[in-house]
Amino acid sequence: MGVTTSARRLSGVNAGQRVRIRTVPDDDVRAHLLRIGLLDGPVTCRSRISNGPVIVERNGTTVALGASVADRITVSSDAD
């Protein structure tokens, strides 16, 4: 049991990669991401600034997530 080898933090995703958001430990952040449709399928990382925000996009919706938030979100590759 445990996390699959492809699971990682959103803060470690490179620009251009498509991933699925798996876990969001903060209830408020999870609710917001669900409302804007980012939990319904794969998201694309548009930009990642070292020690800064991660910008993700899905179906035309683009959101910047702060580094501390992105570091707590677990993602897996889109193929999983």
All heavy atoms as a GROMACS GRO file, in nm:
protein
  587
    1MET      N    1   0.083  -0.119   0.000
    1MET     CA    2   0.000   0.000   0.000
    1MET      C    3   0.086   0.123   0.000
    1MET      O    4   0.202   0.119   0.035
    1MET     CB    5  -0.088   0.001   0.126
    1MET     CG    6  -0.210  -0.087   0.111
    1MET     SD    7  -0.311  -0.092   0.259
    1MET     CE    8  -0.397   0.059   0.248
    2GLY      N    9   0.027   0.236  -0.037
    2GLY     CA   10   0.101   0.360  -0.037
    2GLY      C   11   0.078   0.436  -0.166
    2GLY      O   12  -0.007   0.402  -0.246
    3VAL      N   13   0.157   0.536  -0.183
    3VAL     CA   14   0.146   0.623  -0.299
    3VAL      C   15   0.220   0.559  -0.416
    3VAL      O   16   0.329   0.505  -0.398
    3VAL     CB   17   0.204   0.762  -0.266
    3VAL    CG1   18   0.196   0.854  -0.385
    3VAL    CG2   19   0.132   0.823  -0.147
    4THR      N   20   0.162   0.566  -0.534
    4THR     CA   21   0.229   0.509  -0.652
    4THR      C   22   0.355   0.588  -0.683
    4THR      O   23   0.370   0.702  -0.642
    4THR     CB   24   0.135   0.512  -0.775
    4THR    OG1   25   0.107   0.649  -0.806
    4THR    CG2   26   0.008   0.435  -0.751
    5THR      N   27   0.444   0.527  -0.757
    5THR     CA   28   0.571   0.592  -0.788
    5THR      C   29   0.553   0.716  -0.873
    5THR      O   30   0.640   0.801  -0.876
    5THR     CB   31   0.666   0.494  -0.860
    5THR    OG1   32   0.601   0.445  -0.977
    5THR    CG2   33   0.704   0.379  -0.769
    6SER      N   34   0.443   0.730  -0.943
    6SER     CA   35   0.422   0.846  -1.028
    6SER      C   36   0.360   0.963  -0.952
    6SER      O   37   0.349   1.071  -1.007
    6SER     CB   38   0.336   0.809  -1.149
    6SER     OG   39   0.209   0.768  -1.106
    7ALA      N   40   0.318   0.942  -0.827
    7ALA     CA   41   0.259   1.050  -0.749
    7ALA      C   42   0.370   1.146  -0.705
    7ALA      O   43   0.478   1.105  -0.666
    7ALA     CB   44   0.185   0.995  -0.628
    8ARG      N   45   0.339   1.275  -0.714
    8ARG     CA   46   0.435   1.377  -0.673
    8ARG      C   47   0.360   1.505  -0.637
    8ARG      O   48   0.239   1.513  -0.651
    8ARG     CB   49   0.538   1.401  -0.781
    8ARG     CG   50   0.480   1.448  -0.914
    8ARG     CD   51   0.587   1.443  -1.022
    8ARG     NE   52   0.546   1.498  -1.146
    8ARG     CZ   53   0.473   1.438  -1.238
    8ARG    NH1   54   0.428   1.317  -1.216
    8ARG    NH2   55   0.441   1.496  -1.352
    9ARG      N   56   0.431   1.604  -0.596
    9ARG     CA   57   0.372   1.732  -0.558
    9ARG      C   58   0.355   1.821  -0.681
    9ARG      O   59   0.437   1.820  -0.773
    9ARG     CB   60   0.460   1.804  -0.456
    9ARG     CG   61   0.485   1.725  -0.330
    9ARG     CD   62   0.360   1.718  -0.249
    9ARG     NE   63   0.384   1.635  -0.131
    9ARG     CZ   64   0.290   1.595  -0.052
    9ARG    NH1   65   0.165   1.624  -0.077
    9ARG    NH2   66   0.317   1.522   0.053
   10LEU      N   67   0.251   1.901  -0.681
   10LEU     CA   68   0.228   1.995  -0.791
   10LEU      C   69   0.345   2.092  -0.803
   10LEU      O   70   0.380   2.133  -0.913
   10LEU     CB   71   0.097   2.070  -0.769
   10LEU     CG   72   0.057   2.170  -0.877
   10LEU    CD1   73   0.043   2.102  -1.012
   10LEU    CD2   74  -0.072   2.241  -0.839
   11SER      N   75   0.408   2.124  -0.693
   11SER     CA   76   0.521   2.217  -0.696
   11SER      C   77   0.640   2.161  -0.774
   11SER      O   78   0.729   2.236  -0.814
   11SER     CB   79   0.565   2.252  -0.554
   11SER     OG   80   0.599   2.135  -0.482
   12GLY      N   81   0.642   2.030  -0.801
   12GLY     CA   82   0.752   1.968  -0.874
   12GLY      C   83   0.722   1.942  -1.020
   12GLY      O   84   0.805   1.884  -1.091
   13VAL      N   85   0.607   1.985  -1.068
   13VAL     CA   86   0.568   1.962  -1.208
   13VAL      C   87   0.632   2.069  -1.297
   13VAL      O   88   0.637   2.186  -1.261
   13VAL     CB   89   0.414   1.965  -1.221
   13VAL    CG1   90   0.370   1.958  -1.366
   13VAL    CG2   91   0.353   1.852  -1.142
   14ASN      N   92   0.680   2.028  -1.412
   14ASN     CA   93   0.742   2.122  -1.506
   14ASN      C   94   0.640   2.181  -1.602
   14ASN      O   95   0.537   2.118  -1.630
   14ASN     CB   96   0.852   2.051  -1.587
   14ASN     CG   97   0.967   2.009  -1.501
   14ASN    OD1   98   1.009   2.083  -1.412
   14ASN    ND2   99   1.018   1.890  -1.525
   15ALA      N  100   0.670   2.298  -1.653
   15ALA     CA  101   0.583   2.364  -1.750
   15ALA      C  102   0.560   2.272  -1.869
   15ALA      O  103   0.652   2.206  -1.917
   15ALA     CB  104   0.646   2.496  -1.796
   16GLY      N  105   0.436   2.264  -1.914
   16GLY     CA  106   0.400   2.182  -2.028
   16GLY      C  107   0.350   2.043  -1.990
   16GLY      O  108   0.288   1.976  -2.073
   17GLN      N  109   0.372   1.999  -1.868
   17GLN     CA  110   0.327   1.866  -1.827
   17GLN      C  111   0.178   1.867  -1.795
   17GLN      O  112   0.125   1.964  -1.741
   17GLN     CB  113   0.403   1.818  -1.703
   17GLN     CG  114   0.544   1.777  -1.731
   17GLN     CD  115   0.608   1.718  -1.606
   17GLN    OE1  116   0.617   1.785  -1.504
   17GLN    NE2  117   0.650   1.594  -1.616
   18ARG      N  118   0.112   1.753  -1.830
   18ARG     CA  119  -0.028   1.733  -1.795
   18ARG      C  120  -0.035   1.635  -1.679
   18ARG      O  121   0.027   1.528  -1.686
   18ARG     CB  122  -0.107   1.678  -1.914
   18ARG     CG  123  -0.134   1.782  -2.020
   18ARG     CD  124  -0.199   1.723  -2.143
   18ARG     NE  125  -0.312   1.637  -2.116
   18ARG     CZ  126  -0.441   1.673  -2.131
   18ARG    NH1  127  -0.470   1.793  -2.172
   18ARG    NH2  128  -0.536   1.586  -2.107
   19VAL      N  129  -0.108   1.673  -1.576
   19VAL     CA  130  -0.121   1.589  -1.456
   19VAL      C  131  -0.265   1.592  -1.407
   19VAL      O  132  -0.344   1.677  -1.448
   19VAL     CB  133  -0.027   1.638  -1.342
   19VAL    CG1  134   0.118   1.624  -1.382
   19VAL    CG2  135  -0.059   1.781  -1.300
   20ARG      N  136  -0.296   1.497  -1.322
   20ARG     CA  137  -0.426   1.495  -1.253
   20ARG      C  138  -0.403   1.528  -1.106
   20ARG      O  139  -0.314   1.471  -1.043
   20ARG     CB  140  -0.492   1.359  -1.265
   20ARG     CG  141  -0.545   1.330  -1.403
   20ARG     CD  142  -0.622   1.199  -1.406
   20ARG     NE  143  -0.669   1.174  -1.539
   20ARG     CZ  144  -0.789   1.213  -1.585
   20ARG    NH1  145  -0.871   1.277  -1.506
   20ARG    NH2  146  -0.825   1.187  -1.709
   21ILE      N  147  -0.484   1.618  -1.056
   21ILE     CA  148  -0.476   1.652  -0.914
   21ILE      C  149  -0.542   1.539  -0.837
   21ILE      O  150  -0.657   1.502  -0.864
   21ILE     CB  151  -0.544   1.787  -0.886
   21ILE    CG1  152  -0.467   1.898  -0.958
   21ILE    CG2  153  -0.552   1.812  -0.736
   21ILE    CD1  154  -0.532   2.035  -0.950
   22ARG      N  155  -0.470   1.480  -0.743
   22ARG     CA  156  -0.519   1.365  -0.666
   22ARG      C  157  -0.565   1.404  -0.526
   22ARG      O  158  -0.673   1.364  -0.485
   22ARG     CB  159  -0.412   1.257  -0.657
   22ARG     CG  160  -0.376   1.196  -0.791
   22ARG     CD  161  -0.495   1.128  -0.852
   22ARG     NE  162  -0.459   1.069  -0.980
   22ARG     CZ  163  -0.546   1.020  -1.064
   22ARG    NH1  164  -0.674   1.020  -1.036
   22ARG    NH2  165  -0.506   0.970  -1.179
   23THR      N  166  -0.484   1.475  -0.452
   23THR     CA  167  -0.524   1.514  -0.316
   23THR      C  168  -0.496   1.661  -0.293
   23THR      O  169  -0.394   1.714  -0.336
   23THR     CB  170  -0.449   1.432  -0.208
   23THR    OG1  171  -0.309   1.455  -0.221
   23THR    CG2  172  -0.479   1.284  -0.220
   24VAL      N  173  -0.591   1.726  -0.225
   24VAL     CA  174  -0.578   1.866  -0.184
   24VAL      C  175  -0.614   1.869  -0.037
   24VAL      O  176  -0.732   1.860  -0.002
   24VAL     CB  177  -0.672   1.958  -0.265
   24VAL    CG1  178  -0.651   2.104  -0.226
   24VAL    CG2  179  -0.652   1.939  -0.414
   25PRO      N  180  -0.516   1.877   0.053
   25PRO     CA  181  -0.545   1.864   0.196
   25PRO      C  182  -0.627   1.978   0.255
   25PRO      O  183  -0.697   1.958   0.354
   25PRO     CB  184  -0.407   1.858   0.261
   25PRO     CG  185  -0.308   1.889   0.158
   25PRO     CD  186  -0.375   1.884   0.026
   26ASP      N  187  -0.624   2.095   0.196
   26ASP     CA  188  -0.698   2.210   0.249
   26ASP      C  189  -0.840   2.208   0.193
   26ASP      O  190  -0.859   2.215   0.071
   26ASP     CB  191  -0.624   2.338   0.211
   26ASP     CG  192  -0.690   2.461   0.268
   26ASP    OD1  193  -0.797   2.500   0.217
   26ASP    OD2  194  -0.634   2.518   0.364
   27ASP      N  195  -0.940   2.200   0.281
   27ASP     CA  196  -1.080   2.192   0.237
   27ASP      C  197  -1.124   2.312   0.155
   27ASP      O  198  -1.196   2.298   0.056
   27ASP     CB  199  -1.173   2.176   0.358
   27ASP     CG  200  -1.161   2.042   0.424
   27ASP    OD1  201  -1.114   1.946   0.357
   27ASP    OD2  202  -1.197   2.030   0.543
   28ASP      N  203  -1.082   2.433   0.195
   28ASP     CA  204  -1.122   2.554   0.121
   28ASP      C  205  -1.062   2.555  -0.019
   28ASP      O  206  -1.129   2.589  -0.116
   28ASP     CB  207  -1.082   2.680   0.197
   28ASP     CG  208  -1.161   2.698   0.325
   28ASP    OD1  209  -1.276   2.648   0.333
   28ASP    OD2  210  -1.108   2.761   0.419
   29VAL      N  211  -0.935   2.519  -0.029
   29VAL     CA  212  -0.869   2.516  -0.160
   29VAL      C  213  -0.932   2.408  -0.247
   29VAL      O  214  -0.960   2.430  -0.365
   29VAL     CB  215  -0.717   2.493  -0.146
   29VAL    CG1  216  -0.652   2.472  -0.282
   29VAL    CG2  217  -0.652   2.609  -0.071
   30ARG      N  218  -0.959   2.290  -0.189
   30ARG     CA  219  -1.023   2.181  -0.264
   30ARG      C  220  -1.159   2.226  -0.317
   30ARG      O  221  -1.192   2.203  -0.434
   30ARG     CB  222  -1.039   2.057  -0.178
   30ARG     CG  223  -1.093   1.938  -0.258
   30ARG     CD  224  -1.116   1.811  -0.178
   30ARG     NE  225  -1.019   1.782  -0.075
   30ARG     CZ  226  -1.042   1.797   0.057
   30ARG    NH1  227  -1.158   1.841   0.101
   30ARG    NH2  228  -0.948   1.767   0.145
   31ALA      N  229  -1.238   2.292  -0.233
   31ALA     CA  230  -1.371   2.338  -0.276
   31ALA      C  231  -1.359   2.439  -0.390
   31ALA      O  232  -1.436   2.433  -0.487
   31ALA     CB  233  -1.446   2.399  -0.158
   32HIS      N  234  -1.264   2.530  -0.381
   32HIS     CA  235  -1.246   2.629  -0.487
   32HIS      C  236  -1.203   2.563  -0.618
   32HIS      O  237  -1.259   2.593  -0.724
   32HIS     CB  238  -1.142   2.733  -0.443
   32HIS     CG  239  -1.116   2.837  -0.547
   32HIS    ND1  240  -1.211   2.931  -0.584
   32HIS    CD2  241  -1.008   2.860  -0.626
   32HIS    CE1  242  -1.162   3.007  -0.680
   32HIS    NE2  243  -1.038   2.966  -0.706
   33LEU      N  244  -1.106   2.471  -0.611
   33LEU     CA  245  -1.061   2.403  -0.732
   33LEU      C  246  -1.172   2.319  -0.794
   33LEU      O  247  -1.184   2.310  -0.916
   33LEU     CB  248  -0.939   2.316  -0.702
   33LEU     CG  249  -0.812   2.390  -0.658
   33LEU    CD1  250  -0.701   2.291  -0.627
   33LEU    CD2  251  -0.769   2.492  -0.762
   34LEU      N  252  -1.255   2.260  -0.710
   34LEU     CA  253  -1.369   2.182  -0.760
   34LEU      C  254  -1.470   2.273  -0.831
   34LEU      O  255  -1.518   2.242  -0.940
   34LEU     CB  256  -1.436   2.108  -0.645
   34LEU     CG  257  -1.553   2.017  -0.681
   34LEU    CD1  258  -1.509   1.906  -0.776
   34LEU    CD2  259  -1.613   1.957  -0.555
   35ARG      N  260  -1.500   2.389  -0.771
   35ARG     CA  261  -1.596   2.483  -0.831
   35ARG      C  262  -1.552   2.532  -0.968
   35ARG      O  263  -1.635   2.554  -1.056
   35ARG     CB  264  -1.617   2.604  -0.739
   35ARG     CG  265  -1.715   2.581  -0.628
   35ARG     CD  266  -1.756   2.711  -0.560
   35ARG     NE  267  -1.643   2.785  -0.506
   35ARG     CZ  268  -1.589   2.768  -0.385
   35ARG    NH1  269  -1.639   2.677  -0.304
   35ARG    NH2  270  -1.488   2.841  -0.346
   36ILE      N  271  -1.422   2.552  -0.987
   36ILE     CA  272  -1.376   2.604  -1.116
   36ILE      C  273  -1.335   2.494  -1.212
   36ILE      O  274  -1.286   2.521  -1.321
   36ILE     CB  275  -1.263   2.708  -1.098
   36ILE    CG1  276  -1.141   2.645  -1.031
   36ILE    CG2  277  -1.312   2.829  -1.023
   36ILE    CD1  278  -1.022   2.739  -1.022
   37GLY      N  279  -1.358   2.368  -1.174
   37GLY     CA  280  -1.341   2.256  -1.266
   37GLY      C  281  -1.202   2.197  -1.278
   37GLY      O  282  -1.175   2.119  -1.369
   38LEU      N  283  -1.110   2.231  -1.187
   38LEU     CA  284  -0.974   2.180  -1.198
   38LEU      C  285  -0.959   2.038  -1.144
   38LEU      O  286  -0.855   1.976  -1.163
   38LEU     CB  287  -0.875   2.273  -1.130
   38LEU     CG  288  -0.858   2.410  -1.197
   38LEU    CD1  289  -0.754   2.491  -1.123
   38LEU    CD2  290  -0.820   2.396  -1.342
   39LEU      N  291  -1.059   1.986  -1.076
   39LEU     CA  292  -1.050   1.850  -1.023
   39LEU      C  293  -1.121   1.748  -1.110
   39LEU      O  294  -1.121   1.630  -1.079
   39LEU     CB  295  -1.106   1.845  -0.880
   39LEU     CG  296  -1.039   1.936  -0.778
   39LEU    CD1  297  -1.103   1.917  -0.641
   39LEU    CD2  298  -0.890   1.912  -0.773
   40ASP      N  299  -1.179   1.793  -1.221
   40ASP     CA  300  -1.259   1.705  -1.307
   40ASP      C  301  -1.178   1.631  -1.414
   40ASP      O  302  -1.235   1.552  -1.488
   40ASP     CB  303  -1.369   1.785  -1.377
   40ASP     CG  304  -1.468   1.844  -1.278
   40ASP    OD1  305  -1.482   1.787  -1.168
   40ASP    OD2  306  -1.529   1.946  -1.310
   41GLY      N  307  -1.050   1.658  -1.425
   41GLY     CA  308  -0.970   1.595  -1.528
   41GLY      C  309  -0.829   1.650  -1.524
   41GLY      O  310  -0.790   1.720  -1.431
   42PRO      N  311  -0.751   1.619  -1.628
   42PRO     CA  312  -0.611   1.662  -1.628
   42PRO      C  313  -0.596   1.814  -1.639
   42PRO      O  314  -0.678   1.880  -1.703
   42PRO     CB  315  -0.551   1.593  -1.750
   42PRO     CG  316  -0.666   1.560  -1.836
   42PRO     CD  317  -0.784   1.540  -1.746
   43VAL      N  318  -0.493   1.866  -1.575
   43VAL     CA  319  -0.458   2.007  -1.586
   43VAL      C  320  -0.320   2.015  -1.650
   43VAL      O  321  -0.241   1.922  -1.642
   43VAL     CB  322  -0.458   2.079  -1.449
   43VAL    CG1  323  -0.595   2.076  -1.386
   43VAL    CG2  324  -0.353   2.021  -1.355
   44THR      N  325  -0.293   2.126  -1.714
   44THR     CA  326  -0.163   2.149  -1.775
   44THR      C  327  -0.090   2.257  -1.697
   44THR      O  328  -0.147   2.363  -1.670
   44THR     CB  329  -0.178   2.194  -1.922
   44THR    OG1  330  -0.249   2.094  -1.993
   44THR    CG2  331  -0.043   2.216  -1.987
   45CYS      N  332   0.034   2.228  -1.661
   45CYS     CA  333   0.117   2.328  -1.594
   45CYS      C  334   0.165   2.426  -1.700
   45CYS      O  335   0.232   2.388  -1.795
   45CYS     CB  336   0.234   2.260  -1.524
   45CYS     SG  337   0.346   2.378  -1.445
   46ARG      N  338   0.127   2.551  -1.687
   46ARG     CA  339   0.167   2.653  -1.784
   46ARG      C  340   0.300   2.716  -1.746
   46ARG      O  341   0.378   2.754  -1.833
   46ARG     CB  342   0.060   2.762  -1.795
   46ARG     CG  343  -0.066   2.714  -1.859
   46ARG     CD  344  -0.039   2.683  -2.004
   46ARG     NE  345  -0.155   2.624  -2.067
   46ARG     CZ  346  -0.149   2.537  -2.165
   46ARG    NH1  347  -0.033   2.498  -2.211
   46ARG    NH2  348  -0.257   2.487  -2.216
   47SER      N  349   0.325   2.729  -1.616
   47SER     CA  350   0.448   2.792  -1.571
   47SER      C  351   0.473   2.751  -1.426
   47SER      O  352   0.379   2.731  -1.349
   47SER     CB  353   0.435   2.944  -1.581
   47SER     OG  354   0.548   3.009  -1.530
   48ARG      N  355   0.600   2.740  -1.392
   48ARG     CA  356   0.638   2.713  -1.253
   48ARG      C  357   0.760   2.796  -1.223
   48ARG      O  358   0.864   2.781  -1.286
   48ARG     CB  359   0.668   2.565  -1.231
   48ARG     CG  360   0.707   2.533  -1.087
   48ARG     CD  361   0.730   2.386  -1.067
   48ARG     NE  362   0.838   2.331  -1.144
   48ARG     CZ  363   0.965   2.322  -1.103
   48ARG    NH1  364   0.999   2.365  -0.985
   48ARG    NH2  365   1.056   2.268  -1.181
   49ILE      N  366   0.746   2.885  -1.129
   49ILE     CA  367   0.855   2.972  -1.089
   49ILE      C  368   0.921   2.910  -0.967
   49ILE      O  369   0.853   2.875  -0.870
   49ILE     CB  370   0.804   3.114  -1.060
   49ILE    CG1  371   0.740   3.173  -1.185
   49ILE    CG2  372   0.917   3.203  -1.009
   49ILE    CD1  373   0.663   3.299  -1.164
   50SER      N  374   1.052   2.894  -0.970
   50SER     CA  375   1.124   2.834  -0.858
   50SER      C  376   1.090   2.905  -0.728
   50SER      O  377   1.100   3.028  -0.719
   50SER     CB  378   1.275   2.841  -0.884
   50SER     OG  379   1.345   2.782  -0.778
   51ASN      N  380   1.043   2.828  -0.629
   51ASN     CA  381   1.000   2.881  -0.499
   51ASN      C  382   0.888   2.982  -0.511
   51ASN      O  383   0.871   3.067  -0.424
   51ASN     CB  384   1.118   2.942  -0.423
   51ASN     CG  385   1.222   2.839  -0.389
   51ASN    OD1  386   1.190   2.726  -0.353
   51ASN    ND2  387   1.347   2.875  -0.403
   52GLY      N  388   0.812   2.975  -0.620
   52GLY     CA  389   0.702   3.068  -0.642
   52GLY      C  390   0.579   2.995  -0.690
   52GLY      O  391   0.567   2.873  -0.675
   53PRO      N  392   0.485   3.068  -0.748
   53PRO     CA  393   0.358   3.009  -0.788
   53PRO      C  394   0.370   2.909  -0.902
   53PRO      O  395   0.464   2.912  -0.981
   53PRO     CB  396   0.275   3.129  -0.830
   53PRO     CG  397   0.373   3.233  -0.866
   53PRO     CD  398   0.493   3.210  -0.780
   54VAL      N  399   0.271   2.820  -0.906
   54VAL     CA  400   0.255   2.726  -1.017
   54VAL      C  401   0.127   2.768  -1.089
   54VAL      O  402   0.023   2.784  -1.025
   54VAL     CB  403   0.243   2.581  -0.966
   54VAL    CG1  404   0.217   2.486  -1.080
   54VAL    CG2  405   0.368   2.540  -0.889
   55ILE      N  406   0.136   2.786  -1.218
   55ILE     CA  407   0.019   2.829  -1.296
   55ILE      C  408  -0.030   2.709  -1.375
   55ILE      O  409   0.044   2.649  -1.453
   55ILE     CB  410   0.056   2.946  -1.389
   55ILE    CG1  411   0.107   3.063  -1.305
   55ILE    CG2  412  -0.064   2.987  -1.474
   55ILE    CD1  413   0.174   3.171  -1.383
   56VAL      N  414  -0.157   2.672  -1.351
   56VAL     CA  415  -0.216   2.556  -1.418
   56VAL      C  416  -0.338   2.600  -1.498
   56VAL      O  417  -0.400   2.703  -1.469
   56VAL     CB  418  -0.256   2.445  -1.317
   56VAL    CG1  419  -0.134   2.388  -1.248
   56VAL    CG2  420  -0.356   2.496  -1.216
   57GLU      N  421  -0.372   2.520  -1.600
   57GLU     CA  422  -0.485   2.552  -1.688
   57GLU      C  423  -0.563   2.426  -1.719
   57GLU      O  424  -0.508   2.317  -1.731
   57GLU     CB  425  -0.430   2.612  -1.818
   57GLU     CG  426  -0.537   2.657  -1.914
   57GLU     CD  427  -0.574   2.551  -2.016
   57GLU    OE1  428  -0.492   2.463  -2.047
   57GLU    OE2  429  -0.688   2.555  -2.065
   58ARG      N  430  -0.694   2.442  -1.727
   58ARG     CA  431  -0.784   2.335  -1.773
   58ARG      C  432  -0.903   2.399  -1.842
   58ARG      O  433  -0.969   2.486  -1.786
   58ARG     CB  434  -0.832   2.249  -1.656
   58ARG     CG  435  -0.935   2.146  -1.700
   58ARG     CD  436  -0.961   2.040  -1.594
   58ARG     NE  437  -1.083   1.970  -1.619
   58ARG     CZ  438  -1.101   1.880  -1.716
   58ARG    NH1  439  -1.002   1.851  -1.796
   58ARG    NH2  440  -1.217   1.821  -1.732
   59ASN      N  441  -0.929   2.358  -1.963
   59ASN     CA  442  -1.044   2.407  -2.041
   59ASN      C  443  -1.056   2.558  -2.041
   59ASN      O  444  -1.164   2.614  -2.022
   59ASN     CB  445  -1.174   2.345  -1.986
   59ASN     CG  446  -1.181   2.197  -2.010
   59ASN    OD1  447  -1.118   2.144  -2.099
   59ASN    ND2  448  -1.257   2.129  -1.927
   60GLY      N  449  -0.945   2.626  -2.057
   60GLY     CA  450  -0.947   2.772  -2.066
   60GLY      C  451  -0.944   2.845  -1.933
   60GLY      O  452  -0.935   2.967  -1.932
   61THR      N  453  -0.952   2.774  -1.823
   61THR     CA  454  -0.943   2.836  -1.691
   61THR      C  455  -0.798   2.826  -1.643
   61THR      O  456  -0.743   2.717  -1.636
   61THR     CB  457  -1.035   2.765  -1.590
   61THR    OG1  458  -1.171   2.776  -1.636
   61THR    CG2  459  -1.023   2.826  -1.452
   62THR      N  460  -0.739   2.941  -1.614
   62THR     CA  461  -0.601   2.946  -1.567
   62THR      C  462  -0.599   2.997  -1.424
   62THR      O  463  -0.664   3.096  -1.392
   62THR     CB  464  -0.516   3.038  -1.657
   62THR    OG1  465  -0.526   2.991  -1.792
   62THR    CG2  466  -0.372   3.040  -1.614
   63VAL      N  467  -0.522   2.928  -1.338
   63VAL     CA  468  -0.515   2.963  -1.198
   63VAL      C  469  -0.370   2.958  -1.152
   63VAL      O  470  -0.296   2.866  -1.189
   63VAL     CB  471  -0.598   2.864  -1.111
   63VAL    CG1  472  -0.582   2.892  -0.964
   63VAL    CG2  473  -0.743   2.869  -1.150
   64ALA      N  474  -0.328   3.058  -1.075
   64ALA     CA  475  -0.197   3.058  -1.013
   64ALA      C  476  -0.213   3.010  -0.869
   64ALA      O  477  -0.294   3.064  -0.794
   64ALA     CB  478  -0.135   3.197  -1.016
   65LEU      N  479  -0.137   2.908  -0.832
   65LEU     CA  480  -0.140   2.855  -0.696
   65LEU      C  481  -0.007   2.886  -0.630
   65LEU      O  482   0.099   2.859  -0.687
   65LEU     CB  483  -0.163   2.704  -0.698
   65LEU     CG  484  -0.295   2.660  -0.761
   65LEU    CD1  485  -0.295   2.512  -0.787
   65LEU    CD2  486  -0.410   2.698  -0.668
   66GLY      N  487  -0.013   2.944  -0.511
   66GLY     CA  488   0.109   2.978  -0.439
   66GLY      C  489   0.194   2.856  -0.412
   66GLY      O  490   0.146   2.743  -0.408
   67ALA      N  491   0.323   2.880  -0.391
   67ALA     CA  492   0.418   2.771  -0.370
   67ALA      C  493   0.380   2.682  -0.253
   67ALA      O  494   0.390   2.560  -0.261
   67ALA     CB  495   0.559   2.827  -0.351
   68SER      N  496   0.336   2.741  -0.142
   68SER     CA  497   0.302   2.660  -0.024
   68SER      C  498   0.179   2.574  -0.050
   68SER      O  499   0.171   2.462   0.000
   68SER     CB  500   0.282   2.750   0.099
   68SER     OG  501   0.172   2.836   0.080
   69VAL      N  502   0.084   2.625  -0.128
   69VAL     CA  503  -0.035   2.546  -0.163
   69VAL      C  504   0.004   2.436  -0.259
   69VAL      O  505  -0.033   2.319  -0.241
   69VAL     CB  506  -0.145   2.637  -0.223
   69VAL    CG1  507  -0.260   2.554  -0.276
   69VAL    CG2  508  -0.194   2.738  -0.121
   70ALA      N  509   0.080   2.470  -0.364
   70ALA     CA  510   0.121   2.371  -0.464
   70ALA      C  511   0.205   2.260  -0.402
   70ALA      O  512   0.199   2.145  -0.448
   70ALA     CB  513   0.199   2.440  -0.576
   71ASP      N  514   0.279   2.291  -0.297
   71ASP     CA  515   0.362   2.190  -0.233
   71ASP      C  516   0.281   2.088  -0.153
   71ASP      O  517   0.327   1.978  -0.125
   71ASP     CB  518   0.465   2.257  -0.141
   71ASP     CG  519   0.577   2.162  -0.104
   71ASP    OD1  520   0.629   2.094  -0.194
   71ASP    OD2  521   0.610   2.156   0.016
   72ARG      N  522   0.156   2.123  -0.119
   72ARG     CA  523   0.072   2.030  -0.044
   72ARG      C  524  -0.025   1.952  -0.133
   72ARG      O  525  -0.094   1.863  -0.086
   72ARG     CB  526  -0.008   2.109   0.062
   72ARG     CG  527   0.082   2.170   0.167
   72ARG     CD  528   0.007   2.227   0.286
   72ARG     NE  529  -0.122   2.286   0.253
   72ARG     CZ  530  -0.146   2.417   0.250
   72ARG    NH1  531  -0.051   2.503   0.275
   72ARG    NH2  532  -0.267   2.461   0.224
   73ILE      N  533  -0.031   1.984  -0.262
   73ILE     CA  534  -0.121   1.916  -0.356
   73ILE      C  535  -0.046   1.800  -0.422
   73ILE      O  536   0.063   1.819  -0.476
   73ILE     CB  537  -0.173   2.014  -0.462
   73ILE    CG1  538  -0.262   2.119  -0.396
   73ILE    CG2  539  -0.248   1.939  -0.573
   73ILE    CD1  540  -0.308   2.229  -0.490
   74THR      N  541  -0.107   1.682  -0.417
   74THR     CA  542  -0.047   1.563  -0.478
   74THR      C  543  -0.108   1.543  -0.616
   74THR      O  544  -0.230   1.555  -0.634
   74THR     CB  545  -0.073   1.438  -0.391
   74THR    OG1  546  -0.019   1.462  -0.262
   74THR    CG2  547  -0.008   1.316  -0.450
   75VAL      N  548  -0.022   1.515  -0.714
   75VAL     CA  549  -0.067   1.491  -0.852
   75VAL      C  550  -0.009   1.360  -0.902
   75VAL      O  551   0.084   1.305  -0.844
   75VAL     CB  552  -0.024   1.606  -0.945
   75VAL    CG1  553  -0.084   1.739  -0.902
   75VAL    CG2  554   0.127   1.617  -0.955
   76SER      N  555  -0.067   1.310  -1.009
   76SER     CA  556  -0.010   1.194  -1.078
   76SER      C  557  -0.012   1.224  -1.227
   76SER      O  558  -0.081   1.315  -1.272
   76SER     CB  559  -0.090   1.067  -1.048
   76SER     OG  560  -0.222   1.080  -1.095
   77SER      N  561   0.064   1.146  -1.303
   77SER     CA  562   0.067   1.171  -1.447
   77SER      C  563  -0.071   1.150  -1.505
   77SER      O  564  -0.152   1.074  -1.452
   77SER     CB  565   0.169   1.079  -1.515
   77SER     OG  566   0.126   0.946  -1.510
   78ASP      N  567  -0.098   1.217  -1.615
   78ASP     CA  568  -0.229   1.211  -1.680
   78ASP      C  569  -0.263   1.067  -1.722
   78ASP      O  570  -0.379   1.031  -1.730
   78ASP     CB  571  -0.231   1.304  -1.798
   78ASP     CG  572  -0.366   1.308  -1.868
   78ASP    OD1  573  -0.469   1.291  -1.800
   78ASP    OD2  574  -0.369   1.329  -1.990
   79ALA      N  575  -0.164   0.984  -1.743
   79ALA     CA  576  -0.187   0.847  -1.789
   79ALA      C  577  -0.236   0.754  -1.678
   79ALA      O  578  -0.286   0.647  -1.706
   79ALA     CB  579  -0.059   0.792  -1.850
   80ASP      N  580  -0.217   0.793  -1.553
   80ASP     CA  581  -0.256   0.706  -1.439
   80ASP      C  582  -0.406   0.699  -1.422
   80ASP      O  583  -0.478   0.785  -1.451
   80ASP     CB  584  -0.193   0.756  -1.309
   80ASP     CG  585  -0.043   0.733  -1.307
   80ASP    OD1  586   0.006   0.660  -1.395
   80ASP    OD2  587   0.022   0.789  -1.218
   0.00000   0.00000   0.00000
